[in-house]
Amino acid sequence: MAGHPISLSINGRTVESLVEPRTLLIHFLREQVGLTGPHIGCDTSHCGACTVDLDGKSVKACTVFAVQADGARVLTIEGIAAADGSLHALQEGFRQCHALQCGFCTPGMITRAYRLLKENPHPSEEQIRFGIAGNLCRCTGYQNIVKAIQYAAAKLGEPAIQEAAQ
């Protein structure tokens, strides 16, 4: 395939490929790299199902060309769990708090929540709702999604609280 050479880190693994300049990051991730966690939802950037973490920022992968990600660090839902396969606190929270139904929005929602908690480790309910506003869920009504993010924030904050007490 003729194209533009790119090299980026995806979930901690270096990926080098040739891409057509018009290839969207979401299509590159799904079709060329084989990462099908980020979903194609609306193709208009409204739903957030394709949300990934790009160089420490949440982005909708349907709005970024793969060539724009050249040299970047990309984190998808596949890279959120620990290397040993244990769930991240957000994944555990979504499971424990019943924060998913059909699951279509879940990868993008968790990836956005991951960045939200990196930016604000102890968000209020209002801050969580504002922080995930760009990710739509058509099933849950968001109550349990907010609870799952609060669960993760509390769980991720435990070591810091214990260290502060010492």
N, CA, C and O of each residue as an XYZ file, in Angstrom:
664
protein
N       0.845     -1.178      0.000
C       0.000      0.000      0.000
C       0.889      1.240      0.000
O       1.827      1.342      0.790
N       0.593      2.152     -0.869
C       1.312      3.430     -0.884
C       0.729      4.304      0.208
O      -0.459      4.220      0.518
N       1.552      5.121      0.772
C       1.032      5.994      1.811
C       2.135      6.711      2.533
O       3.301      6.686      2.138
N       1.734      7.343      3.590
C       2.635      8.134      4.420
C       3.096      7.273      5.601
O       2.262      6.671      6.278
N       4.398      7.202      5.859
C       4.863      6.396      7.000
C       4.587      7.113      8.324
O       4.834      8.311      8.461
N       4.078      6.366      9.279
C       3.881      6.900     10.633
C       4.422      5.905     11.641
O       4.510      4.705     11.380
N       4.782      6.436     12.798
C       5.233      5.618     13.919
C       4.637      6.219     15.178
O       4.792      7.413     15.434
N       3.965      5.411     15.954
C       3.376      5.892     17.187
C       3.365      4.781     18.219
O       3.532      3.605     17.892
N       3.170      5.165     19.451
C       3.069      4.203     20.538
C       1.593      4.000     20.844
O       0.878      4.949     21.167
N       1.147      2.764     20.739
C      -0.249      2.447     21.043
C      -0.259      1.457     22.192
O       0.233      0.336     22.068
N      -0.818      1.878     23.295
C      -0.882      1.042     24.502
C       0.502      0.535     24.895
O       0.659     -0.602     25.341
N       1.503      1.401     24.720
C       2.864      1.083     25.118
C       3.670      0.296     24.099
O       4.820     -0.055     24.362
N       3.091      0.017     22.953
C       3.759     -0.754     21.904
C       3.986      0.146     20.681
O       3.061      0.821     20.229
N       5.195      0.155     20.152
C       5.490      0.953     18.966
C       4.856      0.308     17.739
O       5.014     -0.887     17.489
N       4.140      1.126     16.986
C       3.495      0.665     15.758
C       3.971      1.556     14.627
O       3.881      2.782     14.700
N       4.481      0.919     13.576
C       4.897      1.643     12.374
C       4.055      1.141     11.220
O       3.828     -0.060     11.074
N       3.590      2.086     10.391
C       2.724      1.691      9.298
C       2.738      2.752      8.210
O       3.228      3.864      8.405
N       2.192      2.384      7.068
C       1.934      3.329      5.994
C       0.441      3.605      5.987
O      -0.366      2.678      6.054
N       0.072      4.877      5.906
C      -1.348      5.236      5.897
C      -1.619      6.256      4.809
O      -0.769      7.084      4.483
N      -2.804      6.179      4.262
C      -3.257      7.214      3.350
C      -3.496      8.473      4.184
O      -3.982      8.384      5.311
N      -3.163      9.629      3.647
C      -3.306     10.864      4.431
C      -4.720     11.117      4.960
O      -4.881     11.794      5.976
N      -5.726     10.595      4.302
C      -7.116     10.838      4.725
C      -7.640      9.803      5.728
O      -8.788      9.899      6.162
N      -6.824      8.824      6.097
C      -7.257      7.782      7.031
C      -7.452      8.368      8.419
O      -6.540      8.971      8.984
N      -8.631      8.187      8.955
C      -8.911      8.644     10.311
C      -8.257      7.707     11.325
O      -8.097      6.512     11.075
N      -7.885      8.267     12.466
C      -7.249      7.473     13.514
C      -8.126      6.296     13.924
O      -7.608      5.203     14.153
N      -9.425      6.487     14.023
C     -10.315      5.393     14.423
C     -10.241      4.242     13.428
O     -10.231      3.080     13.834
N     -10.187      4.544     12.127
C     -10.102      3.484     11.119
C      -8.731      2.817     11.152
O      -8.626      1.603     10.975
N      -7.690      3.595     11.376
C      -6.352      3.030     11.507
C      -6.296      2.057     12.682
O      -5.801      0.938     12.546
N      -6.803      2.485     13.827
C      -6.768      1.635     15.019
C      -7.544      0.334     14.806
O      -7.063     -0.746     15.147
N      -8.722      0.445     14.250
C      -9.577     -0.731     14.092
C      -9.144     -1.630     12.929
O      -9.055     -2.849     13.078
N      -8.877     -1.021     11.776
C      -8.668     -1.809     10.570
C      -7.214     -2.211     10.333
O      -6.953     -3.302      9.827
N      -6.267     -1.348     10.689
C      -4.870     -1.678     10.438
C      -4.180     -2.262     11.663
O      -3.328     -3.141     11.535
N      -4.541     -1.779     12.850
C      -3.894     -2.258     14.069
C      -4.689     -3.406     14.700
O      -4.124     -4.221     15.430
N      -5.981     -3.474     14.426
C      -6.810     -4.558     14.964
C      -7.347     -4.301     16.355
O      -7.767     -5.236     17.036
N      -7.342     -3.049     16.792
C      -7.895     -2.702     18.103
C      -9.347     -2.264     17.912
O      -9.617     -1.155     17.449
N     -10.257     -3.133     18.268
C     -11.674     -2.851     18.022
C     -12.413     -2.359     19.250
O     -13.640     -2.258     19.236
N     -11.678     -2.050     20.319
C     -12.308     -1.482     21.508
C     -12.935     -0.134     21.221
O     -14.120      0.052     21.497
N     -12.183      0.818     20.675
C     -12.813      2.098     20.313
C     -13.823      1.845     19.189
O     -13.492      1.239     18.169
N     -15.043      2.312     19.386
C     -16.106      2.032     18.422
C     -16.336      3.202     17.475
O     -16.051      4.355     17.799
N     -16.853      2.881     16.310
C     -17.302      3.890     15.363
C     -18.789      4.066     15.618
O     -19.580      3.145     15.412
N     -19.162      5.255     16.069
C     -20.559      5.485     16.404
C     -21.253      6.382     15.414
O     -22.076      5.926     14.621
N     -20.926      7.649     15.456
C     -21.682      8.625     14.684
C     -20.923      9.221     13.510
O     -21.539      9.783     12.605
N     -19.602      9.112     13.503
C     -18.754      9.730     12.481
C     -18.875     11.245     12.440
O     -18.484     11.872     11.456
N     -19.411     11.835     13.497
C     -19.556     13.294     13.531
C     -18.974     13.902     14.796
O     -19.097     15.109     15.005
N     -18.357     13.114     15.628
C     -17.735     13.496     16.899
C     -18.730     13.803     18.007
O     -18.344     14.371     19.029
N     -19.983     13.450     17.837
C     -20.986     13.744     18.864
C     -21.089     12.672     19.946
O     -21.383     12.992     21.098
N     -20.853     11.403     19.598
C     -21.179     10.341     20.555
C     -20.044      9.962     21.499
O     -20.310      9.549     22.628
N     -18.790     10.087     21.075
C     -17.666      9.755     21.943
C     -17.321      8.284     22.029
O     -16.447      7.905     22.809
N     -17.986      7.440     21.247
C     -17.694      6.001     21.295
C     -16.264      5.697     20.847
O     -15.712      4.650     21.188
N     -15.667      6.611     20.084
C     -14.317      6.400     19.553
C     -13.239      7.077     20.395
O     -12.098      7.193     19.948
N     -13.576      7.524     21.600
C     -12.628      8.267     22.433
C     -11.392      7.441     22.769
O     -11.483      6.290     23.196
N     -10.232      8.065     22.562
C      -8.941      7.499     22.937
C      -8.163      8.587     23.663
O      -8.550      9.755     23.647
N      -7.081      8.203     24.288
C      -6.192      9.156     24.950
C      -5.013      9.385     24.016
O      -4.291      8.441     23.694
N      -4.808     10.608     23.582
C      -3.744     10.947     22.644
C      -2.834     11.965     23.310
O      -3.219     13.113     23.532
N      -1.613     11.525     23.628
C      -0.643     12.389     24.294
C      -1.227     13.088     25.524
O      -1.012     14.280     25.744
N      -1.968     12.316     26.314
C      -2.490     12.837     27.570
C      -3.747     13.675     27.459
O      -4.082     14.416     28.383
N      -4.446     13.568     26.341
C      -5.711     14.295     26.162
C      -6.742     13.357     25.571
O      -6.428     12.527     24.717
N      -7.973     13.494     26.031
C      -9.054     12.719     25.427
C      -9.373     13.317     24.070
O      -9.590     14.522     23.942
N      -9.399     12.463     23.060
C      -9.789     12.911     21.728
C     -10.747     11.889     21.126
O     -10.728     10.705     21.462
N     -11.565     12.383     20.245
C     -12.449     11.505     19.496
C     -11.683     11.110     18.239
O     -11.375     11.950     17.394
N     -11.385      9.836     18.131
C     -10.514      9.345     17.070
C     -11.125      9.493     15.684
O     -10.434      9.288     14.686
N     -12.406      9.846     15.601
C     -13.024     10.101     14.298
C     -12.740     11.519     13.824
O     -13.132     11.891     12.718
N     -12.060     12.318     14.650
C     -11.762     13.713     14.286
C     -10.277     13.939     14.045
O      -9.857     15.068     13.791
N      -9.482     12.884     14.121
C      -8.026     12.996     13.987
C      -7.571     12.088     12.850
O      -7.967     10.925     12.774
N      -6.748     12.623     11.981
C      -6.150     11.785     10.944
C      -5.014     10.992     11.570
O      -4.334     11.476     12.475
N      -4.814      9.793     11.093
C      -3.735      8.946     11.607
C      -2.387      9.641     11.449
O      -1.524      9.510     12.318
N      -2.190     10.372     10.361
C      -0.908     11.062     10.157
C      -0.688     12.141     11.215
O       0.457     12.479     11.516
N      -1.766     12.687     11.785
C      -1.624     13.666     12.863
C      -1.123     13.021     14.148
O      -0.574     13.703     15.013
N      -1.308     11.722     14.274
C      -0.878     10.997     15.473
C       0.550     10.480     15.344
O       1.048      9.815     16.253
N       1.210     10.773     14.241
C       2.589     10.345     14.049
C       3.443     10.851     15.210
O       3.446     12.046     15.505
N       4.162      9.949     15.864
C       5.023     10.304     16.983
C       4.304     10.408     18.325
O       4.931     10.693     19.344
N       3.001     10.180     18.329
C       2.200     10.349     19.549
C       2.125      9.059     20.367
O       2.497      7.978     19.912
N       1.624      9.224     21.598
C       1.291      8.108     22.485
C      -0.233      7.993     22.504
O      -0.933      8.948     22.840
N      -0.732      6.825     22.144
C      -2.174      6.584     22.118
C      -2.502      5.500     23.134
O      -1.828      4.472     23.209
N      -3.535      5.746     23.903
C      -4.044      4.749     24.853
C      -5.489      4.471     24.482
O      -6.302      5.389     24.372
N      -5.800      3.194     24.290
C      -7.179      2.779     24.016
C      -7.671      1.944     25.191
O      -6.918      1.664     26.124
N      -8.912      1.558     25.140
C      -9.474      0.727     26.207
C      -8.655     -0.554     26.391
O      -8.559     -1.069     27.505
N      -8.069     -1.066     25.321
C      -7.273     -2.286     25.425
C      -6.028     -2.095     26.286
O      -5.479     -3.071     26.796
N      -5.576     -0.855     26.455
C      -4.380     -0.584     27.236
C      -4.651     -0.112     28.656
O      -3.718      0.219     29.388
N      -5.906     -0.078     29.050
C      -6.258      0.438     30.382
C      -6.014     -0.605     31.475
O      -5.547     -0.261     32.560
N      -6.321     -1.857     31.203
C      -6.106     -2.908     32.209
C      -4.606     -3.077     32.459
O      -3.783     -2.694     31.628
N      -4.270     -3.644     33.588
C      -2.867     -3.906     33.928
C      -2.305     -4.989     33.004
O      -3.057     -5.770     32.422
N      -0.990     -5.025     32.878
C      -0.317     -5.994     32.011
C      -0.657     -7.438     32.399
O      -0.670     -8.328     31.548
N      -0.930     -7.660     33.681
C      -1.260     -9.023     34.117
C      -2.728     -9.378     33.875
O      -3.177    -10.471     34.223
N      -3.475     -8.438     33.271
C      -4.874     -8.700     32.956
C      -5.856     -8.252     34.021
O      -7.068     -8.291     33.806
N      -5.347     -7.828     35.169
C      -6.275     -7.360     36.203
C      -6.916     -6.052     35.759
O      -6.287     -5.224     35.100
N      -8.163     -5.887     36.130
C      -8.930     -4.724     35.705
C      -8.433     -3.445     36.360
O      -7.993     -3.447     37.510
N      -8.509     -2.361     35.615
C      -8.265     -1.030     36.158
C      -9.452     -0.708     37.068
O     -10.525     -1.289     36.902
N      -9.283      0.182     38.000
C     -10.353      0.554     38.927
C     -11.603      1.031     38.188
O     -12.716      0.796     38.657
N     -11.443      1.686     37.057
C     -12.611      2.125     36.286
C     -13.357      0.934     35.696
O     -14.586      0.886     35.741
N     -12.626     -0.018     35.148
C     -13.269     -1.207     34.598
C     -13.986     -1.976     35.700
O     -15.106     -2.452     35.516
N     -13.330     -2.087     36.837
C     -13.935     -2.757     37.994
C     -15.183     -1.998     38.441
O     -16.214     -2.602     38.737
N     -15.080     -0.679     38.486
C     -16.218      0.146     38.893
C     -17.402     -0.003     37.958
O     -18.541     -0.100     38.414
N     -17.148     -0.021     36.654
C     -18.247     -0.198     35.701
C     -18.918     -1.544     35.907
O     -20.134     -1.673     35.763
N     -18.118     -2.542     36.246
C     -18.671     -3.873     36.496
C     -19.442     -3.907     37.815
O     -20.580     -4.373     37.864
N     -18.823     -3.418     38.868
C     -19.436     -3.468     40.202
C     -20.694     -2.601     40.313
O     -21.645     -2.961     41.006
N     -20.688     -1.472     39.632
C     -21.797     -0.510     39.750
C     -22.839     -0.668     38.643
O     -23.757      0.145     38.533
N     -22.703     -1.686     37.842
C     -23.652     -1.948     36.741
C     -23.795     -0.714     35.849
O     -24.902     -0.256     35.567
N     -22.656     -0.194     35.415
C     -22.634      1.055     34.658
C     -22.677      0.829     33.155
O     -22.323      1.726     32.389
N     -23.099     -0.336     32.724
C     -23.226     -0.556     31.292
C     -24.421     -1.452     31.030
O     -24.815     -2.269     31.862
N     -24.974     -1.272     29.864
C     -26.037     -2.163     29.428
C     -25.634     -2.779     28.107
O     -25.193     -3.928     28.073
N     -25.776     -2.044     27.022
C     -25.379     -2.645     25.737
C     -23.861     -2.668     25.589
O     -23.328     -3.521     24.880
N     -23.151     -1.745     26.246
C     -21.695     -1.720     26.226
C     -21.070     -0.959     25.075
O     -19.845     -0.855     25.003
N     -21.881     -0.425     24.170
C     -21.308      0.242     22.999
C     -20.515      1.487     23.383
O     -19.456      1.734     22.808
N     -20.992      2.263     24.324
C     -20.304      3.495     24.732
C     -19.181      3.228     25.725
O     -18.326      4.089     25.936
N     -19.172      2.053     26.334
C     -18.298      1.769     27.467
C     -16.808      2.005     27.206
O     -16.161      2.643     28.037
N     -16.229      1.529     26.105
C     -14.794      1.782     25.901
C     -14.448      3.273     25.865
O     -13.486      3.706     26.500
N     -15.230      4.048     25.126
C     -14.984      5.487     25.061
C     -15.239      6.170     26.382
O     -14.511      7.085     26.766
N     -16.273      5.730     27.084
C     -16.621      6.315     28.378
C     -15.513      6.039     29.398
O     -15.117      6.942     30.136
N     -15.019      4.823     29.445
C     -13.954      4.487     30.391
C     -12.665      5.230     30.038
O     -11.969      5.725     30.925
N     -12.352      5.308     28.753
C     -11.139      6.006     28.341
C     -11.230      7.488     28.687
O     -10.242      8.082     29.117
N     -12.399      8.089     28.505
C     -12.571      9.495     28.893
C     -12.483      9.636     30.410
O     -11.842     10.561     30.910
N     -13.118      8.733     31.139
C     -13.082      8.792     32.602
C     -11.659      8.609     33.123
O     -11.291      9.196     34.141
N     -10.863      7.804     32.437
C      -9.457      7.613     32.797
C      -8.728      8.958     32.781
O      -8.032      9.303     33.736
N      -8.890      9.705     31.707
C      -8.232     11.014     31.599
C      -8.827     11.988     32.609
O      -8.093     12.778     33.205
N     -10.129     11.948     32.811
C     -10.788     12.816     33.785
C     -10.168     12.625     35.169
O      -9.874     13.598     35.865
N      -9.972     11.366     35.562
C      -9.396     11.099     36.886
C      -7.909     11.443     36.945
O      -7.393     11.726     38.026
N      -7.217     11.425     35.822
C      -5.823     11.894     35.799
C      -5.791     13.412     36.000
O      -4.903     13.930     36.678
N      -6.747     14.117     35.417
C      -6.821     15.573     35.523
C      -7.363     16.019     36.878
O      -6.946     17.045     37.415
N      -8.292     15.241     37.423
C      -8.936     15.579     38.689
C      -9.204     14.278     39.445
O     -10.240     13.648     39.237
N      -8.283     13.870     40.318
C      -8.423     12.577     41.003
C      -9.626     12.463     41.944
O     -10.036     11.357     42.296
N     -10.185     13.592     42.346
C     -11.316     13.568     43.289
C     -12.442     14.462     42.793
O     -12.765     15.456     43.444
N     -13.050     14.132     41.651
C     -14.087     15.001     41.103
C     -15.408     14.867     41.857
O     -15.743     13.805     42.382
N     -16.138     15.960     41.893
C     -17.497     15.931     42.437
C     -18.412     15.287     41.397
O     -18.005     15.071     40.255
N     -19.632     14.985     41.788
C     -20.593     14.427     40.842
C     -20.802     15.390     39.670
O     -20.862     14.963     38.517
N     -20.909     16.666     39.961
C     -21.090     17.668     38.910
C     -19.889     17.696     37.960
O     -20.065     17.806     36.747
N     -18.684     17.599     38.497
C     -17.479     17.589     37.661
C     -17.409     16.328     36.798
O     -16.954     16.380     35.655
N     -17.856     15.208     37.341
C     -17.894     13.972     36.556
C     -18.884     14.126     35.407
O     -18.565     13.812     34.260
N     -20.071     14.603     35.713
C     -21.086     14.765     34.665
C     -20.608     15.716     33.572
O     -20.834     15.469     32.388
N     -19.954     16.795     33.966
C     -19.408     17.733     32.992
C     -18.274     17.079     32.203
O     -18.170     17.260     30.990
N     -17.430     16.322     32.893
C     -16.271     15.695     32.277
C     -16.600     14.633     31.252
O     -15.822     14.410     30.324
N     -17.738     13.972     31.399
C     -18.125     12.926     30.445
C     -19.212     13.408     29.489
O     -19.784     12.607     28.750
N     -19.497     14.692     29.496
C     -20.600     15.228     28.686
C     -20.436     14.971     27.191
O     -21.433     14.929     26.471
N     -19.222     14.799     26.711
C     -18.993     14.534     25.292
C     -19.116     13.073     24.913
O     -18.876     12.711     23.761
N     -19.485     12.226     25.864
C     -19.658     10.800     25.612
C     -21.103     10.430     25.906
O     -21.563     10.530     27.043
N     -21.804     10.006     24.880
C     -23.224      9.703     25.023
C     -23.467      8.227     25.318
O     -22.802      7.342     24.780
N     -24.441      7.997     26.190
C     -24.906      6.649     26.487
C     -26.408      6.661     26.252
O     -27.123      7.499     26.801
N     -26.877      5.745     25.449
C     -28.300      5.709     25.130
C     -29.072      4.746     26.036
O     -30.292      4.631     25.915
N     -28.374      4.054     26.941
C     -29.021      3.007     27.732
C     -29.172      3.317     29.221
O     -30.232      3.068     29.795
N     -28.135      3.851     29.848
C     -28.071      3.791     31.303
C     -28.678      4.959     32.054
O     -29.060      4.792     33.212
N     -28.783      6.108     31.465
C     -29.228      7.277     32.214
C     -28.113      7.901     33.028
O     -28.359      8.861     33.758
N     -26.900      7.391     32.928
C     -25.673      7.938     33.511
C     -25.525      7.761     35.022
O     -24.407      7.893     35.520
N     -26.562      7.475     35.766
C     -26.449      7.367     37.225
C     -25.356      6.400     37.632
O     -24.491      6.735     38.442
N     -25.394      5.200     37.073
C     -24.421      4.187     37.471
C     -23.043      4.448     36.868
O     -22.036      3.998     37.414
N     -22.988      5.162     35.760
C     -21.688      5.557     35.197
C     -21.010      6.521     36.158
O     -19.818      6.392     36.435
N     -21.764      7.483     36.666
C     -21.213      8.429     37.644
C     -20.764      7.672     38.889
O     -19.683      7.938     39.414
N     -21.569      6.745     39.365
C     -21.199      5.943     40.541
C     -19.922      5.145     40.291
O     -19.078      5.023     41.178
N     -19.785      4.601     39.078
C     -18.594      3.810     38.736
C     -17.342      4.679     38.747
O     -16.285      4.236     39.195
N     -17.452      5.901     38.263
C     -16.314      6.808     38.250
C     -15.978      7.239     39.676
O     -14.804      7.374     40.021
N     -16.992      7.453     40.500
C     -16.762      7.766     41.917
C     -16.099      6.581     42.622
O     -15.195      6.766     43.436
N     -16.543      5.387     42.313
C     -15.955      4.164     42.868
C     -14.467      4.116     42.519
O     -13.625      3.879     43.386
N     -14.153      4.341     41.249
C     -12.757      4.294     40.798
C     -11.934      5.387     41.460
O     -10.801      5.144     41.876
N     -12.491      6.586     41.563
C     -11.765      7.690     42.194
C     -11.429      7.338     43.640
O     -10.319      7.592     44.108
N     -12.394      6.752     44.341
C     -12.158      6.364     45.734
C     -11.107      5.255     45.808
O     -10.216      5.294     46.656
N     -11.214      4.276     44.923
C     -10.268      3.159     44.948
C      -8.863      3.619     44.566
O      -7.886      3.198     45.187
N      -8.753      4.466     43.566
C      -7.442      4.966     43.143
C      -6.842      5.899     44.185
O      -5.621      6.026     44.277
N      -7.691      6.549     44.968
C      -7.222      7.474     45.994
C      -6.809      6.805     47.285
O      -6.184      7.439     48.136
N      -7.146      5.529     47.451
C      -6.826      4.832     48.704
C      -5.344      4.846     49.047
O      -5.003      5.212     50.172
N      -4.434      4.466     48.137
C      -3.011      4.471     48.502
C      -2.521      5.872     48.880
O      -1.727      6.019     49.809
N      -2.984      6.888     48.176
C      -2.571      8.254     48.468
C      -3.056      8.686     49.855
O      -2.353      9.384     50.585
N      -4.267      8.256     50.198
C      -4.804      8.587     51.516
C      -4.001      7.876     52.605
O      -3.674      8.463     53.636
N      -3.691      6.607     52.360
C      -2.923      5.846     53.345
C      -1.523      6.429     53.493
O      -1.013      6.507     54.611
N      -0.888      6.839     52.396
C       0.450      7.413     52.474
C       0.411      8.755     53.200
O       1.323      9.077     53.962
N      -0.633      9.532     52.969
C      -0.742     10.836     53.605
C      -0.925     10.698     55.122
O      -0.486     11.553     55.891
N      -1.573      9.618     55.533
C      -1.825      9.401     56.954
C      -0.550      9.014     57.703
O      -0.475      9.182     58.920
N       0.432      8.509     57.004
C       1.655      8.030     57.665
C       2.578      9.153     58.025
O       3.647      8.917     58.587
